[in-house]
Amino acid sequence: MAYTPIKRVRIDKEIFESIIHIKGEHISTLGDPSREKLCSTRCLHDSLKKGIIKESYLSAIAKEINVDKRYLSGEIYERRYSNTPLEYYLSKIDEYPYNREENEKQRIQYRINFLDTILANFNLSYFDYDSLKSSEQSNFFAKLLLNILNTLQEYFKIDDDTYNGFNYLIQDCQMSAFVTETVLPLYLESPPDGYTQDDIESMTDIEVYNLYMFLEYGVEPY
């Protein structure tokens, strides 16, 4: 049988300990022998000291306390929040439940499957869509969803939850197009104080939009 190397990931001790404290946990409680799927107290101490942990342990702990494992390890802080105080990062904890990473993957796959089905009926493929610029992709998807929603409403009664879900997707696409067309070029040419081009490039569309709205209007819409 071929040897499968154990995958390990980096972990930030201060961030990890701060998050488990917010969740009402401690290294000793997470390492309690009764919680068999988690690693031992000694293992946790050793991992935090070295700044590296088995991914399976990290995932198990993250699931136990309902936090995105990337958020728990500090990966998201390094990629998106490194120019903000740690307190601000920790204030976002409710936005990063354990299933966020999987939901993000499913949302991407849903769009691919959805568009692939529609485009195939017009002898087009997802590759045709993928050849469009990012802002064009977002605008196209928003217009497609808007027209579908309008047509459905014309023939059927759409419940509020379904309508709001559709409307959220449309607004999300419109926001992405605005960020790609307007905000990103501006911030990449002249990053806001405390940010670098690498910081801006590593941020999601929503995070760039939130930064824009905060700097321009003092609000965070998402």
C-alpha positions as CSV (number, residue, x, y, z in Angstrom):
1,M,0.0,0.0,0.0
2,A,1.4,3.4,-1.0
3,Y,2.2,5.8,1.9
4,T,-0.2,8.8,2.1
5,P,1.6,11.7,3.7
6,I,-0.3,13.4,6.6
7,K,-1.4,16.9,5.5
8,R,-0.5,19.7,7.9
9,V,-1.5,23.3,7.8
10,R,-0.2,26.5,9.4
11,I,-2.0,27.8,12.5
12,D,-1.8,31.1,14.3
13,K,-1.7,30.5,18.1
14,E,-3.2,33.9,19.1
15,I,-6.0,33.7,16.6
16,F,-6.8,30.1,17.5
17,E,-6.9,30.7,21.3
18,S,-9.0,33.9,20.8
19,I,-11.6,32.1,18.7
20,I,-12.0,29.1,21.0
21,H,-12.3,31.5,24.0
22,I,-15.2,33.3,22.2
23,K,-16.8,29.9,21.7
24,G,-16.5,29.1,25.4
25,E,-13.7,26.6,25.0
26,H,-10.1,26.2,26.2
27,I,-7.3,24.0,25.0
28,S,-7.9,21.7,28.0
29,T,-11.6,21.3,27.2
30,L,-10.9,20.6,23.5
31,G,-8.3,18.1,24.5
32,D,-10.5,16.2,26.9
33,P,-10.2,12.4,26.4
34,S,-14.0,12.1,26.1
35,R,-13.8,14.1,22.8
36,E,-12.1,11.3,20.9
37,K,-12.2,12.8,17.4
38,L,-10.2,15.9,18.6
39,C,-6.6,15.9,19.4
40,S,-5.2,15.7,23.0
41,T,-4.3,18.7,25.1
42,R,-0.6,17.9,24.7
43,C,-1.0,17.6,20.9
44,L,-2.8,21.0,20.8
45,H,-0.1,22.7,22.9
46,D,2.6,21.2,20.7
47,S,0.9,22.2,17.5
48,L,0.3,25.7,18.6
49,K,3.9,26.0,19.7
50,K,5.2,24.9,16.3
51,G,2.5,26.8,14.4
52,I,1.4,23.8,12.4
53,I,-1.3,21.2,12.9
54,K,-2.7,18.1,11.2
55,E,-5.5,19.3,8.9
56,S,-7.8,16.5,10.1
57,Y,-7.4,17.8,13.7
58,L,-8.1,21.4,12.7
59,S,-11.2,20.3,10.7
60,A,-12.5,18.3,13.6
61,I,-12.1,21.1,16.1
62,A,-13.6,23.7,13.7
63,K,-16.6,21.4,13.2
64,E,-17.0,21.0,16.9
65,I,-17.2,24.7,17.6
66,N,-18.9,25.6,14.3
67,V,-16.2,27.8,12.7
68,D,-14.7,27.8,9.2
69,K,-11.3,26.0,9.6
70,R,-9.6,28.6,7.4
71,Y,-10.9,31.3,9.8
72,L,-9.8,29.3,12.9
73,S,-6.3,28.7,11.6
74,G,-5.7,32.4,10.7
75,E,-5.5,31.7,7.0
76,I,-8.3,34.1,6.2
77,Y,-6.8,36.8,8.5
78,E,-3.5,36.6,6.5
79,R,-5.3,36.7,3.1
80,R,-8.0,39.3,3.8
81,Y,-7.7,41.1,7.2
82,S,-4.0,41.4,7.9
83,N,-4.2,45.2,7.8
84,T,-7.0,45.3,10.3
85,P,-6.9,44.9,14.1
86,L,-7.4,41.4,15.4
87,E,-10.5,42.6,17.3
88,Y,-12.1,43.5,14.0
89,Y,-11.3,40.1,12.5
90,L,-12.8,38.3,15.6
91,S,-15.9,40.5,15.3
92,K,-16.6,38.7,12.0
93,I,-16.8,35.2,13.6
94,D,-20.6,34.8,12.9
95,E,-19.9,35.3,9.2
96,Y,-17.6,32.2,9.2
97,P,-19.5,29.1,10.3
98,Y,-18.0,25.7,9.7
99,N,-20.0,25.1,6.5
100,R,-19.0,28.3,4.8
101,E,-16.2,26.8,2.8
102,E,-18.4,24.0,1.5
103,N,-21.2,26.5,0.7
104,E,-18.8,28.6,-1.3
105,K,-17.7,25.5,-3.4
106,Q,-21.4,24.5,-3.9
107,R,-22.3,28.0,-5.0
108,I,-19.6,28.0,-7.7
109,Q,-20.6,24.5,-8.8
110,Y,-24.3,25.5,-8.9
111,R,-23.6,28.4,-11.3
112,I,-21.5,26.1,-13.5
113,N,-24.2,23.4,-13.7
114,F,-27.0,26.0,-14.1
115,L,-25.3,27.9,-16.9
116,D,-24.1,24.7,-18.6
117,T,-27.6,23.4,-18.9
118,I,-29.1,26.6,-20.3
119,L,-26.2,27.3,-22.7
120,A,-26.3,23.8,-24.1
121,N,-29.8,24.3,-25.4
122,F,-28.4,27.1,-27.6
123,N,-25.4,25.1,-28.8
124,L,-23.2,27.1,-26.5
125,S,-21.1,25.8,-23.6
126,Y,-19.7,27.0,-20.3
127,F,-16.5,27.7,-22.1
128,D,-18.2,30.4,-24.1
129,Y,-19.4,32.0,-20.8
130,D,-15.9,31.5,-19.3
131,S,-14.4,33.4,-22.3
132,L,-16.2,36.6,-21.2
133,K,-14.5,39.1,-19.0
134,S,-15.2,38.8,-15.3
135,S,-17.5,41.8,-15.2
136,E,-19.3,40.6,-18.3
137,Q,-19.9,37.2,-16.6
138,S,-21.4,38.9,-13.6
139,N,-23.6,41.2,-15.6
140,F,-24.8,38.3,-17.9
141,F,-25.7,36.1,-14.9
142,A,-27.5,38.9,-13.2
143,K,-29.6,39.7,-16.3
144,L,-30.3,36.1,-16.9
145,L,-31.6,35.6,-13.3
146,L,-33.6,38.8,-13.5
147,N,-35.4,37.7,-16.6
148,I,-36.1,34.3,-15.2
149,L,-37.5,35.8,-12.0
150,N,-39.7,38.2,-14.0
151,T,-41.0,35.4,-16.2
152,L,-41.8,33.2,-13.2
153,Q,-43.6,36.0,-11.4
154,E,-45.7,36.6,-14.5
155,Y,-47.0,33.0,-14.4
156,F,-46.7,31.9,-10.8
157,K,-46.9,33.1,-7.3
158,I,-43.4,33.2,-5.9
159,D,-43.0,33.0,-2.1
160,D,-41.0,35.6,-0.3
161,D,-38.1,33.3,0.6
162,T,-37.6,32.2,-3.0
163,Y,-37.9,35.8,-4.3
164,N,-35.5,37.2,-1.7
165,G,-33.0,34.3,-2.5
166,F,-33.2,35.1,-6.3
167,N,-32.9,38.8,-5.6
168,Y,-29.9,38.3,-3.4
169,L,-28.1,36.4,-6.2
170,I,-28.9,39.1,-8.7
171,Q,-27.6,41.9,-6.4
172,D,-24.5,39.8,-5.6
173,C,-23.8,39.5,-9.4
174,Q,-24.4,43.3,-9.9
175,M,-22.1,44.0,-6.9
176,S,-19.3,41.8,-8.4
177,A,-19.6,43.6,-11.7
178,F,-19.3,47.0,-10.1
179,V,-16.3,45.9,-8.1
180,T,-14.5,44.4,-11.1
181,E,-15.3,47.4,-13.4
182,T,-14.9,50.3,-11.0
183,V,-13.5,49.6,-7.6
184,L,-10.7,47.1,-8.3
185,P,-9.0,49.2,-11.0
186,L,-9.1,52.2,-8.6
187,Y,-7.7,50.3,-5.6
188,L,-5.1,48.4,-7.6
189,E,-3.7,51.7,-9.0
190,S,-3.9,53.5,-5.7
191,P,-4.5,51.2,-2.7
192,P,-6.3,52.6,0.4
193,D,-4.1,53.6,3.3
194,G,-2.8,50.4,5.1
195,Y,-3.3,48.2,2.1
196,T,-1.1,46.9,-0.6
197,Q,-1.9,45.7,-4.1
198,D,-1.4,42.1,-2.9
199,D,-3.9,42.7,-0.1
200,I,-6.6,44.0,-2.5
201,E,-6.0,41.1,-5.0
202,S,-6.4,38.5,-2.3
203,M,-9.8,39.9,-1.1
204,T,-13.1,38.6,-2.3
205,D,-15.5,40.9,-4.3
206,I,-17.7,41.3,-1.2
207,E,-14.7,42.3,1.0
208,V,-13.6,44.8,-1.6
209,Y,-17.1,46.2,-1.8
210,N,-17.4,46.4,2.0
211,L,-14.1,48.2,2.1
212,Y,-15.3,50.6,-0.6
213,M,-18.6,51.3,1.2
214,F,-16.9,51.8,4.5
215,L,-14.3,54.2,3.1
216,E,-16.8,56.1,1.0
217,Y,-20.0,56.0,3.2
218,G,-19.0,54.6,6.6
219,V,-21.2,51.6,6.3
220,E,-20.6,47.8,5.7
221,P,-23.6,46.4,3.7
222,Y,-22.6,42.8,3.8
